[in-house]
Structures are given as structure tokens and as C-alpha cells.
Amino acid sequence: MDIKLFLKDVNEHLERMEHRTALAYWNLATTGKKEYGEEVEKAEVEMRMYLSDRNRFETVKKIKEEQSLTEEEKREVKLLYNAMLPNQLPKEKIQEVVKREVELESLFANFRAKIDGKEVSNNEIDDILKKSKDTELRRKAWIAGKSIGKEVGPRLIELIRMRNENAKTLGFSNYYDMMMELQELSTKEIHNMFHKFKDQTDDLFTEIKDEIDTVLAKKFNTEKSKLMPWHYSDLWFQEAPEIDNFDFDNLLADKDLVELTTKTYDSIGLDIRDILARSDLYERKGKNQHAFTIAIDKKGDVRVLANIRPNVRWAETMLHEYGHAVYDKYIDRNLPAILHDPAHIFTTEAVAMFFGRRARDAEWYKKIVGIDEDTYREILPKLKKLLRNQLMITARWVIAFVFFEKELYREPDDKDLNNLWYDIVHELQYINVPDERREYPDWAAKIHFGTAPVYYHNYLLGEMMASQMKHHIVTNISTDIFNKNVGEFFVEKIFKPGALYRWDTLLEYATGETLNPMHMANQLKEKV
């Protein structure tokens, strides 16, 4: 058998099918229309059926043992094997899972919460939690933000059962462990790493949380022990509340986030204008209310969906999403389709987080936003502290999500799942739990449980890698992040190789060491 011809044929088929699927998903996310949901379902089933072909899978298994493969071919075959293995299922099982996944996507795209009978967008809920001093309105907004969980929860449990059953037929204990292995990660190693990181940073998180609670208790005229989830500035306590009464949003109130994002990437020599021209950045009814980046093809058609408003949250989101976008754009186009992806989910998250952090970087406000010197000196210590708080709170939130998700796949029929969720939130995030909410699957309101399963751990791995890249850059390349040498580092060392190397090999190639959580731990402990 001609291995090169076989791989060429597979790459061509996958490239065509991925293009069809991505375009259909984009159309669904930007319109919420039923016909695009049906198109996503058809395209996704077609691709999974191709990957499920038994004869093709047997061929891949044989090629995998070939001694004559080049390093590039070995990597292609390994990733193809990992993509095909979870699809070695009967057609009807694949179709049923895809159908339910698309239903969840459509539900999230079209759902609008209500406060006192009036429809509100996610942005409106975010604004209330960030700005309102009316505790009762905040409570209603927080509950509204969780209300989709009641609709999603039962459907998601059914889908998780199906995912687990399918994983067991393929020889895995459950879907969670299967997907971790196919991501070239170990459930045990990652969870041990997160437990260790939690223990190393417990004291710092306790100090930060206590300071936040002290400020919020005074702001809302209550006792610290009586603070509730709706007193924080977002639905999940994954954002650091601004506790020093400086209005950072005001610095961006009259700014064009598209222009600021373009200027940021221009400063390091990366052009995003072509991506911006294809993107969909402003909110409207029927459109997905979240944000994501998608590569429609392997030839440079990269797009971003967002719902921007001129504030820090959306500035960070834009910088984050265009980090994903430049990664996709600058992958070597000579690579075969199978390798024309980031090295790992968390390596693209790391790049996105590296750039997203600029929204909490005083240098960004000075060089990109154009604030004056007095304002710069005023916000410099505030932003250092805010970034530290944000990284710590993000880490804690991700750990809570990840620990729960593992249990969710281990015991999806546990009648106490809703209680377990709030027990974990209380234990890890130090959040008081409203007893009446323990009856509801509020956890299911977080879109990632349904539409991005076994993904969330990559956010913390990405934060760790972002800190590692920053350490490498300031030590070896430039102390000024807004420098074209920094852009060259990303293109040559991170982007161009695509998925040619495993994540650990790529990190060693780029920074001289494999993933080292201590870079993030040390960054958190820096004096602010």
C-alpha cells in the first residue's frame, strides 16, 4: 500500500468535511436559524462517519506500526488514530450524539433570560452584576443568568450517559478519561497537578478573597459572612471584581475596540485586518452571545465571533480571541490538513491568554490606548494587583469546574449532582450557597459542560503556559511585550509548527522546558 497516497487522500477528505462543518457552525452561531443547525448536524455526522470507517481505521492501525514513516507521517498517523478511535461506533450512536449536541448549541444560541418577565441579554446581566448597587436586582440577574440550566440539565445528563456508554464500548472507564487520553494528557497527572497548585496557592487565594469580601461587604452594607454569589461581579466568580473604585471601563468608554485590537497586534508585527473583515463582532437577536474563534478552512479563512461593548471585559475578550486567530492564521500552510492545527488545545489557549492579559497591563493602556503619564502612574500598581487577583480567581474557578466535571462523568446518575456542584463551589471558591439553588442544575448554565466537554482543564494549563512564555520572552527576547521580535517568536516557535510536535516537545522547542506550573505560581507571588 502507498502510505503517502493514503494520507494524501485522507487529508483531502478531512479538509473538505471540516470546511463544511465549520461554515455551517458559523452560520448557526451568527443567526440561530434552524436550517443551519440541521446543516451542522449533517456535516458533523458525515465527518464522524468517515472517521468511523472500520477498514480505514484498520489501515491506520497497520500504518502506525510501520518503521519507514517519517517523523511528520508518524505524527499525522498518531493524530488520525486519536481522531478515529472515539468514532469506532455504530452509525446510529454517532447520529444520536451529534443530534443532541446540536440541540444544545441551538438552545444556547436562542435562549434569552428574563428579569421580571423582560428578556435580557447576557451582556445586560453582566452589566447589572458589574455596576448595580441594587442587591435585589443583582439577585434577580444572577438567577436569570442560571435559568437556562433548568432546561439544559436533564438533556445534558442524557448526553453524558450516551458519551459514557460509547466510551465504555471502546474500552475506556468513561468519556472523560477517554478524551483526556486522546488529548495526550493523563487524568491522574493533570488532577494531581491542579491539587498541588491549589495547595501551593491556598494562602494567597484566602488573602485575596478576604480583601474582596471586605470591600464588597462595605459596598453592599452587609457582613462578609452574608455575602452571596450575586454580590460578585459575574455569574461564576471567575472574574476579579475591581475593588479600588477606579473605573477602568471609563478608559475605554470612547474607544474603538476593533482599532485597539488591530493596533495591539500591529505592534508585534501581526496583521489581523483580513480576519477582522470576516468576523462578526456586534450583538443582535438570534446570535450566539458568547465569543469564539473558528478556522473555516486551512487556507487562512479565520473568523471571530464576539458581542463587543467598550469595556475591559470585551477588550480582554477581543485580545484573547485574536490570539487564537493569529495562531490559526500563521500555521505553516504547507503542513497537511491533519497537522494544520495548534499543537494542543491548551497551546492556543495559552497564546490567547497571553494577549488577553494585556487588558490588565498598564503598558497596554499607555502604548495602545494612549492614556497620559499621570493616569499611567496611577493605574500601574492597581493593574498589577488586578491581574494577580484575576489569575488567582481564574485558577480557582477552573479547578472547581474541572473537579466537578470529572465527577459528572464518573457518576452522571448521582441524584446529588446539584449539591455536589455547590459543595465544590463553596469549598474551592469560598462562596456562600443559597440553599434554594441546590434544587436546580445551575452548573448546566455554563455552556462548556454541554458544548465543549472535557475541555476546561486546558484553560488553566493555558494560563500556566502563558506565564511560562512571558518568563521566556522577558528573559530572552524583550522586556517590552509590544515589540516585533515578540511577534516573530510566536510565529516561528509556536504558530508555524502547527501540530507537528506534541505539546511537551513544542514547549521545550519554544521555551527550553516542558510545562512548568511554577512560572505561574511565582508570578502570582510577585509583590504588587
FENTA-V60215 format. One record per residue. N is the residue number from 1. RES is the residue in one letter. PHI is phi as a letter, one per 40 degrees, with the letter a starting at -180 (none if undefined). OMEGA is omega in whole degrees, 0 to 359 (NA if undefined). BURIAL is 1 if it has 24 or more other C-alpha atoms within 12 Angstrom, else 0. Layout:
BEGIN
n=N res=RES phi=PHI omega=OMEGA burial=BURIAL
n=N res=RES phi=PHI omega=OMEGA burial=BURIAL
END
This chain:
BEGIN
n=1 res=M phi=none omega=179 burial=0
n=2 res=D phi=c omega=184 burial=0
n=3 res=I phi=c omega=181 burial=0
n=4 res=K phi=c omega=179 burial=0
n=5 res=L phi=c omega=178 burial=0
n=6 res=F phi=c omega=182 burial=0
n=7 res=L phi=c omega=178 burial=1
n=8 res=K phi=c omega=181 burial=0
n=9 res=D phi=c omega=180 burial=0
n=10 res=V phi=c omega=179 burial=1
n=11 res=N phi=d omega=181 burial=1
n=12 res=E phi=c omega=179 burial=0
n=13 res=H phi=c omega=181 burial=0
n=14 res=L phi=c omega=180 burial=1
n=15 res=E phi=c omega=179 burial=1
n=16 res=R phi=c omega=183 burial=1
n=17 res=M phi=c omega=178 burial=1
n=18 res=E phi=c omega=178 burial=1
n=19 res=H phi=c omega=180 burial=1
n=20 res=R phi=c omega=181 burial=1
n=21 res=T phi=c omega=182 burial=1
n=22 res=A phi=c omega=181 burial=1
n=23 res=L phi=c omega=178 burial=1
n=24 res=A phi=c omega=179 burial=1
n=25 res=Y phi=c omega=178 burial=1
n=26 res=W phi=d omega=181 burial=1
n=27 res=N phi=c omega=177 burial=1
n=28 res=L phi=c omega=184 burial=1
n=29 res=A phi=c omega=184 burial=1
n=30 res=T phi=c omega=181 burial=1
n=31 res=T phi=b omega=185 burial=1
n=32 res=G phi=g omega=185 burial=1
n=33 res=K phi=c omega=184 burial=1
n=34 res=K phi=d omega=184 burial=1
n=35 res=E phi=c omega=178 burial=0
n=36 res=Y phi=c omega=173 burial=1
n=37 res=G phi=c omega=178 burial=1
n=38 res=E phi=c omega=179 burial=1
n=39 res=E phi=c omega=176 burial=1
n=40 res=V phi=d omega=181 burial=1
n=41 res=E phi=d omega=180 burial=1
n=42 res=K phi=c omega=182 burial=1
n=43 res=A phi=c omega=180 burial=1
n=44 res=E phi=c omega=178 burial=1
n=45 res=V phi=c omega=179 burial=1
n=46 res=E phi=d omega=182 burial=1
n=47 res=M phi=c omega=181 burial=1
n=48 res=R phi=c omega=177 burial=1
n=49 res=M phi=c omega=176 burial=1
n=50 res=Y phi=c omega=180 burial=1
n=51 res=L phi=c omega=182 burial=1
n=52 res=S phi=c omega=184 burial=1
n=53 res=D phi=d omega=186 burial=1
n=54 res=R phi=c omega=181 burial=0
n=55 res=N phi=c omega=180 burial=0
n=56 res=R phi=c omega=179 burial=1
n=57 res=F phi=c omega=178 burial=1
n=58 res=E phi=c omega=178 burial=0
n=59 res=T phi=c omega=179 burial=1
n=60 res=V phi=c omega=179 burial=1
n=61 res=K phi=c omega=178 burial=0
n=62 res=K phi=c omega=181 burial=0
n=63 res=I phi=c omega=181 burial=1
n=64 res=K phi=d omega=182 burial=1
n=65 res=E phi=c omega=182 burial=0
n=66 res=E phi=c omega=180 burial=0
n=67 res=Q phi=c omega=187 burial=0
n=68 res=S phi=c omega=183 burial=0
n=69 res=L phi=c omega=172 burial=0
n=70 res=T phi=c omega=179 burial=0
n=71 res=E phi=c omega=178 burial=0
n=72 res=E phi=c omega=180 burial=1
n=73 res=E phi=c omega=178 burial=1
n=74 res=K phi=d omega=181 burial=1
n=75 res=R phi=c omega=177 burial=1
n=76 res=E phi=d omega=184 burial=1
n=77 res=V phi=c omega=179 burial=1
n=78 res=K phi=c omega=181 burial=1
n=79 res=L phi=c omega=176 burial=1
n=80 res=L phi=c omega=177 burial=1
n=81 res=Y phi=c omega=180 burial=1
n=82 res=N phi=c omega=178 burial=1
n=83 res=A phi=c omega=184 burial=1
n=84 res=M phi=c omega=186 burial=1
n=85 res=L phi=d omega=183 burial=1
n=86 res=P phi=c omega=180 burial=1
n=87 res=N phi=b omega=178 burial=1
n=88 res=Q phi=c omega=186 burial=1
n=89 res=L phi=b omega=175 burial=1
n=90 res=P phi=c omega=183 burial=0
n=91 res=K phi=d omega=184 burial=0
n=92 res=E phi=c omega=178 burial=0
n=93 res=K phi=c omega=177 burial=1
n=94 res=I phi=c omega=182 burial=1
n=95 res=Q phi=c omega=183 burial=1
n=96 res=E phi=c omega=180 burial=1
n=97 res=V phi=c omega=180 burial=1
n=98 res=V phi=c omega=180 burial=1
n=99 res=K phi=d omega=182 burial=1
n=100 res=R phi=c omega=177 burial=1
n=101 res=E phi=c omega=180 burial=1
n=102 res=V phi=c omega=177 burial=1
n=103 res=E phi=d omega=179 burial=1
n=104 res=L phi=c omega=177 burial=1
n=105 res=E phi=d omega=182 burial=1
n=106 res=S phi=c omega=179 burial=1
n=107 res=L phi=c omega=179 burial=1
n=108 res=F phi=c omega=181 burial=1
n=109 res=A phi=c omega=188 burial=1
n=110 res=N phi=b omega=184 burial=1
n=111 res=F phi=c omega=172 burial=1
n=112 res=R phi=b omega=179 burial=1
n=113 res=A phi=c omega=179 burial=1
n=114 res=K phi=b omega=172 burial=0
n=115 res=I phi=b omega=183 burial=1
n=116 res=D phi=f omega=176 burial=0
n=117 res=G phi=g omega=181 burial=0
n=118 res=K phi=b omega=178 burial=0
n=119 res=E phi=c omega=177 burial=0
n=120 res=V phi=b omega=178 burial=1
n=121 res=S phi=c omega=175 burial=1
n=122 res=N phi=c omega=179 burial=1
n=123 res=N phi=c omega=180 burial=1
n=124 res=E phi=c omega=176 burial=1
n=125 res=I phi=c omega=179 burial=1
n=126 res=D phi=d omega=181 burial=1
n=127 res=D phi=c omega=179 burial=1
n=128 res=I phi=c omega=183 burial=1
n=129 res=L phi=c omega=180 burial=1
n=130 res=K phi=c omega=192 burial=1
n=131 res=K phi=b omega=189 burial=1
n=132 res=S phi=c omega=174 burial=1
n=133 res=K phi=b omega=179 burial=0
n=134 res=D phi=c omega=186 burial=0
n=135 res=T phi=c omega=181 burial=1
n=136 res=E phi=c omega=177 burial=0
n=137 res=L phi=c omega=178 burial=1
n=138 res=R phi=c omega=179 burial=1
n=139 res=R phi=c omega=180 burial=1
n=140 res=K phi=c omega=179 burial=1
n=141 res=A phi=c omega=180 burial=1
n=142 res=W phi=c omega=179 burial=1
n=143 res=I phi=c omega=178 burial=1
n=144 res=A phi=c omega=180 burial=1
n=145 res=G phi=c omega=179 burial=1
n=146 res=K phi=c omega=191 burial=1
n=147 res=S phi=c omega=179 burial=1
n=148 res=I phi=c omega=181 burial=1
n=149 res=G phi=d omega=181 burial=1
n=150 res=K phi=c omega=178 burial=1
n=151 res=E phi=c omega=184 burial=1
n=152 res=V phi=c omega=189 burial=1
n=153 res=G phi=d omega=182 burial=1
n=154 res=P phi=c omega=179 burial=1
n=155 res=R phi=c omega=181 burial=1
n=156 res=L phi=c omega=177 burial=1
n=157 res=I phi=d omega=177 burial=1
n=158 res=E phi=c omega=180 burial=0
n=159 res=L phi=c omega=179 burial=1
n=160 res=I phi=c omega=176 burial=1
n=161 res=R phi=d omega=180 burial=1
n=162 res=M phi=c omega=179 burial=1
n=163 res=R phi=d omega=180 burial=1
n=164 res=N phi=c omega=179 burial=1
n=165 res=E phi=d omega=180 burial=1
n=166 res=N phi=c omega=179 burial=1
n=167 res=A phi=c omega=180 burial=1
n=168 res=K phi=c omega=178 burial=0
n=169 res=T phi=c omega=179 burial=0
n=170 res=L phi=c omega=173 burial=0
n=171 res=G phi=g omega=180 burial=0
n=172 res=F phi=b omega=181 burial=0
n=173 res=S phi=c omega=177 burial=0
n=174 res=N phi=a omega=183 burial=1
n=175 res=Y phi=c omega=182 burial=1
n=176 res=Y phi=c omega=181 burial=1
n=177 res=D phi=c omega=179 burial=1
n=178 res=M phi=c omega=184 burial=1
n=179 res=M phi=c omega=175 burial=1
n=180 res=M phi=c omega=180 burial=1
n=181 res=E phi=c omega=181 burial=1
n=182 res=L phi=c omega=171 burial=1
n=183 res=Q phi=c omega=181 burial=1
n=184 res=E phi=f omega=175 burial=1
n=185 res=L phi=b omega=177 burial=1
n=186 res=S phi=b omega=178 burial=0
n=187 res=T phi=d omega=183 burial=1
n=188 res=K phi=c omega=183 burial=0
n=189 res=E phi=c omega=181 burial=0
n=190 res=I phi=c omega=180 burial=1
n=191 res=H phi=c omega=175 burial=1
n=192 res=N phi=c omega=178 burial=0
n=193 res=M phi=c omega=181 burial=1
n=194 res=F phi=c omega=176 burial=1
n=195 res=H phi=c omega=181 burial=0
n=196 res=K phi=c omega=179 burial=0
n=197 res=F phi=c omega=177 burial=1
n=198 res=K phi=d omega=181 burial=1
n=199 res=D phi=c omega=182 burial=0
n=200 res=Q phi=c omega=186 burial=0
n=201 res=T phi=b omega=180 burial=1
n=202 res=D phi=d omega=184 burial=1
n=203 res=D phi=c omega=180 burial=0
n=204 res=L phi=c omega=179 burial=1
n=205 res=F phi=c omega=179 burial=1
n=206 res=T phi=d omega=180 burial=1
n=207 res=E phi=c omega=181 burial=0
n=208 res=I phi=c omega=182 burial=1
n=209 res=K phi=c omega=180 burial=1
n=210 res=D phi=c omega=179 burial=0
n=211 res=E phi=c omega=178 burial=0
n=212 res=I phi=c omega=182 burial=1
n=213 res=D phi=c omega=178 burial=1
n=214 res=T phi=c omega=180 burial=1
n=215 res=V phi=c omega=183 burial=1
n=216 res=L phi=c omega=179 burial=1
n=217 res=A phi=c omega=178 burial=1
n=218 res=K phi=c omega=182 burial=0
n=219 res=K phi=c omega=184 burial=1
n=220 res=F phi=b omega=175 burial=1
n=221 res=N phi=f omega=178 burial=0
n=222 res=T phi=a omega=177 burial=0
n=223 res=E phi=c omega=180 burial=0
n=224 res=K phi=d omega=183 burial=1
n=225 res=S phi=c omega=182 burial=0
n=226 res=K phi=b omega=176 burial=0
n=227 res=L phi=c omega=181 burial=1
n=228 res=M phi=b omega=185 burial=1
n=229 res=P phi=d omega=182 burial=1
n=230 res=W phi=c omega=175 burial=1
n=231 res=H phi=c omega=180 burial=1
n=232 res=Y phi=c omega=193 burial=1
n=233 res=S phi=c omega=174 burial=1
n=234 res=D phi=a omega=188 burial=1
n=235 res=L phi=c omega=190 burial=1
n=236 res=W phi=b omega=189 burial=1
n=237 res=F phi=f omega=174 burial=1
n=238 res=Q phi=b omega=178 burial=1
n=239 res=E phi=b omega=177 burial=1
n=240 res=A phi=c omega=176 burial=1
n=241 res=P phi=c omega=176 burial=1
n=242 res=E phi=c omega=191 burial=1
n=243 res=I phi=b omega=182 burial=1
n=244 res=D phi=b omega=175 burial=0
n=245 res=N phi=g omega=173 burial=0
n=246 res=F phi=c omega=183 burial=0
n=247 res=D phi=c omega=180 burial=0
n=248 res=F phi=c omega=178 burial=1
n=249 res=D phi=d omega=182 burial=1
n=250 res=N phi=c omega=178 burial=0
n=251 res=L phi=c omega=184 burial=1
n=252 res=L phi=b omega=189 burial=1
n=253 res=A phi=d omega=182 burial=0
n=254 res=D phi=b omega=183 burial=0
n=255 res=K phi=b omega=176 burial=1
n=256 res=D phi=c omega=183 burial=0
n=257 res=L phi=c omega=178 burial=1
n=258 res=V phi=c omega=179 burial=1
n=259 res=E phi=c omega=180 burial=0
n=260 res=L phi=c omega=179 burial=1
n=261 res=T phi=c omega=178 burial=1
n=262 res=T phi=d omega=181 burial=1
n=263 res=K phi=c omega=179 burial=1
n=264 res=T phi=c omega=182 burial=1
n=265 res=Y phi=c omega=173 burial=1
n=266 res=D phi=d omega=185 burial=0
n=267 res=S phi=c omega=178 burial=1
n=268 res=I phi=b omega=174 burial=1
n=269 res=G phi=g omega=179 burial=0
n=270 res=L phi=b omega=184 burial=1
n=271 res=D phi=c omega=181 burial=1
n=272 res=I phi=b omega=186 burial=1
n=273 res=R phi=c omega=179 burial=1
n=274 res=D phi=c omega=179 burial=0
n=275 res=I phi=c omega=178 burial=1
n=276 res=L phi=d omega=183 burial=1
n=277 res=A phi=c omega=181 burial=0
n=278 res=R phi=c omega=188 burial=0
n=279 res=S phi=c omega=179 burial=1
n=280 res=D phi=b omega=197 burial=1
n=281 res=L phi=b omega=186 burial=1
n=282 res=Y phi=b omega=188 burial=1
n=283 res=E phi=c omega=174 burial=1
n=284 res=R phi=a omega=182 burial=1
n=285 res=K phi=c omega=177 burial=0
n=286 res=G phi=g omega=182 burial=1
n=287 res=K phi=c omega=174 burial=1
n=288 res=N phi=d omega=187 burial=1
n=289 res=Q phi=c omega=183 burial=1
n=290 res=H phi=c omega=179 burial=1
n=291 res=A phi=a omega=176 burial=1
n=292 res=F phi=a omega=175 burial=1
n=293 res=T phi=b omega=181 burial=1
n=294 res=I phi=a omega=173 burial=1
n=295 res=A phi=c omega=182 burial=1
n=296 res=I phi=c omega=177 burial=1
n=297 res=D phi=a omega=181 burial=1
n=298 res=K phi=c omega=185 burial=1
n=299 res=K phi=b omega=175 burial=0
n=300 res=G phi=h omega=178 burial=1
n=301 res=D phi=c omega=179 burial=1
n=302 res=V phi=b omega=183 burial=1
n=303 res=R phi=b omega=177 burial=1
n=304 res=V phi=b omega=170 burial=1
n=305 res=L phi=b omega=177 burial=1
n=306 res=A phi=a omega=178 burial=1
n=307 res=N phi=b omega=197 burial=1
n=308 res=I phi=c omega=168 burial=1
n=309 res=R phi=b omega=185 burial=1
n=310 res=P phi=c omega=177 burial=1
n=311 res=N phi=a omega=185 burial=1
n=312 res=V phi=c omega=181 burial=1
n=313 res=R phi=d omega=182 burial=1
n=314 res=W phi=c omega=172 burial=1
n=315 res=A phi=c omega=178 burial=1
n=316 res=E phi=c omega=181 burial=1
n=317 res=T phi=c omega=179 burial=1
n=318 res=M phi=c omega=179 burial=1
n=319 res=L phi=c omega=179 burial=1
n=320 res=H phi=c omega=185 burial=1
n=321 res=E phi=c omega=179 burial=1
n=322 res=Y phi=c omega=167 burial=1
n=323 res=G phi=c omega=173 burial=1
n=324 res=H phi=d omega=188 burial=1
n=325 res=A phi=c omega=180 burial=1
n=326 res=V phi=c omega=175 burial=1
n=327 res=Y phi=d omega=180 burial=1
n=328 res=D phi=c omega=184 burial=1
n=329 res=K phi=c omega=189 burial=1
n=330 res=Y phi=c omega=171 burial=1
n=331 res=I phi=c omega=181 burial=1
n=332 res=D phi=d omega=183 burial=1
n=333 res=R phi=c omega=176 burial=0
n=334 res=N phi=c omega=178 burial=0
n=335 res=L phi=c omega=175 burial=1
n=336 res=P phi=c omega=186 burial=1
n=337 res=A phi=d omega=183 burial=1
n=338 res=I phi=c omega=181 burial=1
n=339 res=L phi=c omega=182 burial=1
n=340 res=H phi=c omega=178 burial=1
n=341 res=D phi=a omega=173 burial=1
n=342 res=P phi=d omega=181 burial=1
n=343 res=A phi=d omega=181 burial=1
n=344 res=H phi=a omega=175 burial=1
n=345 res=I phi=d omega=187 burial=1
n=346 res=F phi=c omega=176 burial=1
n=347 res=T phi=c omega=176 burial=1
n=348 res=T phi=c omega=174 burial=1
n=349 res=E phi=c omega=181 burial=1
n=350 res=A phi=c omega=179 burial=1
n=351 res=V phi=c omega=180 burial=1
n=352 res=A phi=c omega=181 burial=1
n=353 res=M phi=c omega=177 burial=1
n=354 res=F phi=d omega=182 burial=1
n=355 res=F phi=c omega=177 burial=1
n=356 res=G phi=c omega=180 burial=1
n=357 res=R phi=c omega=181 burial=1
n=358 res=R phi=c omega=180 burial=1
n=359 res=A phi=c omega=174 burial=1
n=360 res=R phi=b omega=182 burial=1
n=361 res=D phi=b omega=183 burial=1
n=362 res=A phi=d omega=179 burial=1
n=363 res=E phi=c omega=179 burial=1
n=364 res=W phi=c omega=180 burial=1
n=365 res=Y phi=c omega=180 burial=1
n=366 res=K phi=c omega=187 burial=1
n=367 res=K phi=c omega=185 burial=1
n=368 res=I phi=b omega=181 burial=1
n=369 res=V phi=c omega=176 burial=1
n=370 res=G phi=g omega=177 burial=0
n=371 res=I phi=c omega=180 burial=0
n=372 res=D phi=c omega=186 burial=0
n=373 res=E phi=c omega=180 burial=0
n=374 res=D phi=c omega=178 burial=0
n=375 res=T phi=c omega=179 burial=0
n=376 res=Y phi=d omega=181 burial=1
n=377 res=R phi=c omega=180 burial=0
n=378 res=E phi=c omega=186 burial=0
n=379 res=I phi=c omega=184 burial=1
n=380 res=L phi=d omega=180 burial=1
n=381 res=P phi=c omega=180 burial=0
n=382 res=K phi=c omega=182 burial=1
n=383 res=L phi=c omega=175 burial=1
n=384 res=K phi=d omega=180 burial=1
n=385 res=K phi=c omega=181 burial=1
n=386 res=L phi=c omega=178 burial=1
n=387 res=L phi=c omega=177 burial=1
n=388 res=R phi=d omega=179 burial=1
n=389 res=N phi=c omega=180 burial=1
n=390 res=Q phi=c omega=180 burial=1
n=391 res=L phi=c omega=182 burial=1
n=392 res=M phi=c omega=181 burial=1
n=393 res=I phi=c omega=176 burial=1
n=394 res=T phi=d omega=181 burial=1
n=395 res=A phi=d omega=182 burial=1
n=396 res=R phi=c omega=179 burial=1
n=397 res=W phi=c omega=181 burial=1
n=398 res=V phi=c omega=180 burial=1
n=399 res=I phi=c omega=178 burial=1
n=400 res=A phi=c omega=180 burial=1
n=401 res=F phi=d omega=185 burial=1
n=402 res=V phi=c omega=180 burial=1
n=403 res=F phi=c omega=178 burial=1
n=404 res=F phi=c omega=183 burial=1
n=405 res=E phi=c omega=177 burial=1
n=406 res=K phi=d omega=180 burial=1
n=407 res=E phi=c omega=179 burial=1
n=408 res=L phi=d omega=179 burial=1
n=409 res=Y phi=c omega=178 burial=1
n=410 res=R phi=c omega=183 burial=1
n=411 res=E phi=b omega=182 burial=0
n=412 res=P phi=c omega=181 burial=1
n=413 res=D phi=c omega=179 burial=0
n=414 res=D phi=c omega=181 burial=0
n=415 res=K phi=c omega=183 burial=0
n=416 res=D phi=c omega=184 burial=0
n=417 res=L phi=d omega=181 burial=1
n=418 res=N phi=c omega=176 burial=1
n=419 res=N phi=c omega=181 burial=1
n=420 res=L phi=d omega=179 burial=1
n=421 res=W phi=d omega=183 burial=1
n=422 res=Y phi=c omega=174 burial=1
n=423 res=D phi=c omega=180 burial=1
n=424 res=I phi=c omega=178 burial=1
n=425 res=V phi=d omega=181 burial=1
n=426 res=H phi=c omega=184 burial=1
n=427 res=E phi=c omega=187 burial=0
n=428 res=L phi=c omega=182 burial=1
n=429 res=Q phi=b omega=180 burial=1
n=430 res=Y phi=f omega=180 burial=1
n=431 res=I phi=b omega=173 burial=1
n=432 res=N phi=c omega=185 burial=1
n=433 res=V phi=b omega=174 burial=1
n=434 res=P phi=c omega=187 burial=0
n=435 res=D phi=d omega=183 burial=0
n=436 res=E phi=c omega=181 burial=0
n=437 res=R phi=c omega=178 burial=1
n=438 res=R phi=c omega=178 burial=0
n=439 res=E phi=c omega=188 burial=0
n=440 res=Y phi=b omega=176 burial=1
n=441 res=P phi=c omega=183 burial=1
n=442 res=D phi=c omega=179 burial=1
n=443 res=W phi=d omega=184 burial=1
n=444 res=A phi=c omega=177 burial=1
n=445 res=A phi=c omega=176 burial=1
n=446 res=K phi=c omega=191 burial=1
n=447 res=I phi=d omega=186 burial=1
n=448 res=H phi=c omega=179 burial=1
n=449 res=F phi=d omega=183 burial=1
n=450 res=G phi=c omega=190 burial=1
n=451 res=T phi=b omega=178 burial=1
n=452 res=A phi=b omega=185 burial=0
n=453 res=P phi=c omega=177 burial=1
n=454 res=V phi=f omega=182 burial=1
n=455 res=Y phi=b omega=196 burial=1
n=456 res=Y phi=c omega=178 burial=1
n=457 res=H phi=d omega=182 burial=1
n=458 res=N phi=c omega=177 burial=1
n=459 res=Y phi=c omega=180 burial=1
n=460 res=L phi=c omega=174 burial=1
n=461 res=L phi=c omega=178 burial=1
n=462 res=G phi=c omega=177 burial=1
n=463 res=E phi=c omega=179 burial=1
n=464 res=M phi=c omega=179 burial=1
n=465 res=M phi=c omega=178 burial=1
n=466 res=A phi=c omega=178 burial=1
n=467 res=S phi=c omega=179 burial=1
n=468 res=Q phi=c omega=179 burial=1
n=469 res=M phi=c omega=178 burial=1
n=470 res=K phi=c omega=178 burial=1
n=471 res=H phi=d omega=180 burial=1
n=472 res=H phi=c omega=183 burial=1
n=473 res=I phi=c omega=184 burial=1
n=474 res=V phi=c omega=180 burial=0
n=475 res=T phi=c omega=190 burial=0
n=476 res=N phi=b omega=187 burial=0
n=477 res=I phi=b omega=183 burial=0
n=478 res=S phi=a omega=174 burial=0
n=479 res=T phi=c omega=176 burial=0
n=480 res=D phi=c omega=182 burial=0
n=481 res=I phi=c omega=185 burial=1
n=482 res=F phi=c omega=190 burial=1
n=483 res=N phi=a omega=184 burial=0
n=484 res=K phi=c omega=175 burial=0
n=485 res=N phi=c omega=177 burial=0
n=486 res=V phi=c omega=177 burial=1
n=487 res=G phi=c omega=179 burial=1
n=488 res=E phi=c omega=176 burial=1
n=489 res=F phi=d omega=181 burial=1
n=490 res=F phi=c omega=182 burial=1
n=491 res=V phi=c omega=188 burial=1
n=492 res=E phi=c omega=188 burial=0
n=493 res=K phi=c omega=184 burial=1
n=494 res=I phi=b omega=189 burial=1
n=495 res=F phi=c omega=189 burial=1
n=496 res=K phi=d omega=183 burial=1
n=497 res=P phi=c omega=181 burial=1
n=498 res=G phi=f omega=180 burial=1
n=499 res=A phi=b omega=181 burial=1
n=500 res=L phi=c omega=180 burial=1
n=501 res=Y phi=b omega=168 burial=1
n=502 res=R phi=c omega=184 burial=1
n=503 res=W phi=d omega=182 burial=1
n=504 res=D phi=c omega=176 burial=1
n=505 res=T phi=c omega=179 burial=0
n=506 res=L phi=c omega=181 burial=1
n=507 res=L phi=c omega=178 burial=1
n=508 res=E phi=c omega=178 burial=0
n=509 res=Y phi=c omega=186 burial=0
n=510 res=A phi=c omega=188 burial=1
n=511 res=T phi=b omega=178 burial=1
n=512 res=G phi=g omega=177 burial=0
n=513 res=E phi=a omega=177 burial=0
n=514 res=T phi=c omega=187 burial=0
n=515 res=L phi=d omega=183 burial=1
n=516 res=N phi=b omega=183 burial=1
n=517 res=P phi=c omega=183 burial=1
n=518 res=M phi=c omega=178 burial=1
n=519 res=H phi=c omega=178 burial=1
n=520 res=M phi=c omega=179 burial=1
n=521 res=A phi=d omega=179 burial=1
n=522 res=N phi=c omega=178 burial=0
n=523 res=Q phi=c omega=179 burial=1
n=524 res=L phi=c omega=185 burial=1
n=525 res=K phi=c omega=178 burial=1
n=526 res=E phi=c omega=181 burial=0
n=527 res=K phi=c omega=178 burial=0
n=528 res=V phi=b omega=NA burial=0
END
